[in-house]
């Protein structure tokens, strides 16, 4: 798992949103196969957000379908997701939808 997380982190740091999306989706599948559902759903949701930022709405929709078929929480309920999920320390989560410096909160830090 550390290599998937490293790939997500590196792509985020270098602002390669398309690679961040793909790495997040692959990490999600990795965690799902190992029945680590909480981490899996987080990475699926993160990949959806990255795909949408990139403009790849068909890919985001495909991943959203995976989430809907594997998890009970509706994928569009970001407030519920933000409060329920363990987030890797390198990913800042916007709690209010803005991108300002005061809008980010780290939900989990190793």
JOKA-V416539 format. One line per field, one symbol per residue. psi: psi as a letter, one per 30 degrees, with the letter a starting at -180 (. if undefined). burial: b if it has 9 or more other C-alpha atoms within 8 Angstrom, else e. A space follows every 50 residues. Layout:
psi=???
burial=???
This chain:
psi=ffeeeeeeeeeeeghieeeeeeeeeeeeeeeefghieeeeeeeeeeeeee eeefgifeeeeeeeeeeefflfkkffieeeeeffkkkkffjkkkfgflgl fgfkkkfkk.
burial=eeebbebbbebbeeebbbbbbbbbbbbbbbbbeeebeebbbbbbbbbbbb bbeeebeebbbebbeebbeeeeeebeeeeebbeebbbebeebbbbeeeee eebbebbeee
